[in-house]
């Protein structure tokens, strides 16, 4: 356990960040499942927006978000051409 006051504060900070990051990542997974299936444009837009917000909050790396958005765009093109 931490002895210094600043270390104790860091532990509290880390636990809050971890909790927030898990919530954001869980929401992203849910939105991803909706968006990559047979989804409406709203679902895809919500997923892309959530990715951008996660990058802004420091939860995801920007390259990871861009990769996911590229998959989303590719999935959208294929689903349109099949129907």
VEXPA-56368 format. One record per residue (C-alpha): residue number from 0; residue in three letters; x, y, z. Coordinates in nm, 2 decimals. Each point is the difference from the previous one (the first is absolute). Example, Ala and Ser with C-alpha at 12.3 -4.5 7.8 and 13.67 -1.06 7.14 Angstrom:
<sites>
num = 0 | residuo = ALA | px = 1.23 | py = -0.45 | pz = 0.78
num = 1 | residuo = SER | px = 0.14 | py = 0.34 | pz = -0.07
</sites>
This chain:
<sites>
num = 0 | residuo = UNK | px = 0.00 | py = 0.00 | pz = 0.00
num = 1 | residuo = UNK | px = 0.11 | py = 0.35 | pz = -0.07
num = 2 | residuo = UNK | px = 0.17 | py = 0.20 | pz = 0.28
num = 3 | residuo = UNK | px = 0.02 | py = 0.35 | pz = -0.14
num = 4 | residuo = UNK | px = -0.30 | py = 0.22 | pz = -0.01
num = 5 | residuo = UNK | px = 0.05 | py = 0.06 | pz = -0.37
num = 6 | residuo = UNK | px = 0.03 | py = -0.37 | pz = -0.07
num = 7 | residuo = UNK | px = -0.33 | py = -0.06 | pz = 0.19
num = 8 | residuo = UNK | px = -0.16 | py = 0.27 | pz = -0.22
num = 9 | residuo = UNK | px = 0.14 | py = -0.17 | pz = -0.31
num = 10 | residuo = UNK | px = -0.16 | py = -0.33 | pz = 0.10
num = 11 | residuo = UNK | px = -0.34 | py = 0.17 | pz = 0.04
num = 12 | residuo = UNK | px = 0.05 | py = 0.18 | pz = -0.34
num = 13 | residuo = UNK | px = 0.09 | py = -0.33 | pz = -0.17
num = 14 | residuo = UNK | px = -0.30 | py = -0.18 | pz = 0.14
num = 15 | residuo = UNK | px = -0.24 | py = 0.27 | pz = -0.13
num = 16 | residuo = UNK | px = 0.17 | py = 0.00 | pz = -0.34
num = 17 | residuo = UNK | px = -0.01 | py = -0.38 | pz = -0.02
num = 18 | residuo = UNK | px = -0.37 | py = 0.00 | pz = 0.08
num = 19 | residuo = UNK | px = -0.08 | py = 0.27 | pz = -0.26
num = 20 | residuo = UNK | px = 0.21 | py = -0.17 | pz = -0.26
num = 21 | residuo = UNK | px = -0.17 | py = -0.33 | pz = 0.05
num = 22 | residuo = UNK | px = -0.34 | py = 0.16 | pz = -0.03
num = 23 | residuo = UNK | px = 0.10 | py = 0.18 | pz = -0.32
num = 24 | residuo = UNK | px = 0.15 | py = -0.31 | pz = -0.15
num = 25 | residuo = UNK | px = -0.31 | py = -0.21 | pz = 0.09
num = 26 | residuo = UNK | px = -0.22 | py = 0.26 | pz = -0.17
num = 27 | residuo = UNK | px = 0.22 | py = -0.01 | pz = -0.31
num = 28 | residuo = UNK | px = -0.02 | py = -0.38 | pz = -0.02
num = 29 | residuo = UNK | px = -0.38 | py = 0.02 | pz = 0.01
num = 30 | residuo = UNK | px = -0.02 | py = 0.28 | pz = -0.26
num = 31 | residuo = UNK | px = 0.25 | py = -0.20 | pz = -0.22
num = 32 | residuo = UNK | px = -0.22 | py = -0.31 | pz = 0.00
num = 33 | residuo = UNK | px = -0.30 | py = 0.21 | pz = -0.10
num = 34 | residuo = UNK | px = 0.19 | py = 0.19 | pz = -0.27
num = 35 | residuo = UNK | px = 0.17 | py = -0.29 | pz = -0.17
num = 36 | residuo = UNK | px = -0.31 | py = -0.21 | pz = -0.03
num = 37 | residuo = UNK | px = -0.30 | py = 0.10 | pz = -0.21
num = 38 | residuo = UNK | px = -0.01 | py = 0.35 | pz = 0.14
num = 39 | residuo = UNK | px = -0.15 | py = 0.33 | pz = -0.08
num = 40 | residuo = UNK | px = 0.20 | py = 0.31 | pz = -0.09
num = 41 | residuo = UNK | px = -0.08 | py = 0.13 | pz = 0.35
num = 42 | residuo = UNK | px = 0.17 | py = -0.29 | pz = 0.17
num = 43 | residuo = UNK | px = 0.31 | py = 0.04 | pz = -0.22
num = 44 | residuo = UNK | px = 0.01 | py = 0.37 | pz = 0.07
num = 45 | residuo = UNK | px = -0.04 | py = -0.05 | pz = 0.37
num = 46 | residuo = UNK | px = 0.29 | py = -0.25 | pz = 0.00
num = 47 | residuo = UNK | px = 0.23 | py = 0.23 | pz = -0.19
num = 48 | residuo = UNK | px = -0.09 | py = 0.29 | pz = 0.23
num = 49 | residuo = UNK | px = 0.07 | py = -0.22 | pz = 0.31
num = 50 | residuo = UNK | px = 0.34 | py = -0.10 | pz = -0.14
num = 51 | residuo = UNK | px = 0.09 | py = 0.37 | pz = -0.05
num = 52 | residuo = UNK | px = -0.11 | py = 0.08 | pz = 0.36
num = 53 | residuo = UNK | px = 0.20 | py = -0.29 | pz = 0.13
num = 54 | residuo = UNK | px = 0.31 | py = 0.13 | pz = -0.18
num = 55 | residuo = UNK | px = -0.06 | py = 0.35 | pz = 0.14
num = 56 | residuo = UNK | px = -0.03 | py = -0.14 | pz = 0.35
num = 57 | residuo = UNK | px = 0.32 | py = -0.20 | pz = -0.04
num = 58 | residuo = UNK | px = -0.16 | py = -0.34 | pz = 0.02
num = 59 | residuo = UNK | px = 0.09 | py = -0.11 | pz = -0.35
num = 60 | residuo = UNK | px = 0.29 | py = 0.08 | pz = -0.22
num = 61 | residuo = UNK | px = -0.09 | py = 0.20 | pz = -0.31
num = 62 | residuo = UNK | px = 0.14 | py = -0.26 | pz = -0.24
num = 63 | residuo = UNK | px = -0.22 | py = -0.27 | pz = 0.16
num = 64 | residuo = UNK | px = -0.31 | py = 0.22 | pz = -0.04
num = 65 | residuo = UNK | px = 0.09 | py = 0.07 | pz = -0.36
num = 66 | residuo = UNK | px = 0.04 | py = -0.37 | pz = -0.07
num = 67 | residuo = UNK | px = -0.34 | py = -0.07 | pz = 0.15
num = 68 | residuo = UNK | px = -0.16 | py = 0.28 | pz = -0.21
num = 69 | residuo = UNK | px = 0.16 | py = -0.14 | pz = -0.31
num = 70 | residuo = UNK | px = -0.14 | py = -0.35 | pz = 0.08
num = 71 | residuo = UNK | px = -0.34 | py = 0.17 | pz = 0.05
num = 72 | residuo = UNK | px = 0.02 | py = 0.17 | pz = -0.34
num = 73 | residuo = UNK | px = 0.11 | py = -0.32 | pz = -0.17
num = 74 | residuo = UNK | px = -0.28 | py = -0.19 | pz = 0.16
num = 75 | residuo = UNK | px = -0.25 | py = 0.26 | pz = -0.11
num = 76 | residuo = UNK | px = 0.12 | py = -0.02 | pz = -0.36
num = 77 | residuo = UNK | px = -0.02 | py = -0.38 | pz = -0.02
num = 78 | residuo = UNK | px = -0.35 | py = -0.02 | pz = 0.17
num = 79 | residuo = UNK | px = -0.14 | py = 0.26 | pz = -0.26
num = 80 | residuo = UNK | px = 0.15 | py = -0.19 | pz = -0.29
num = 81 | residuo = UNK | px = -0.15 | py = -0.33 | pz = 0.11
num = 82 | residuo = UNK | px = -0.35 | py = 0.13 | pz = 0.04
</sites>
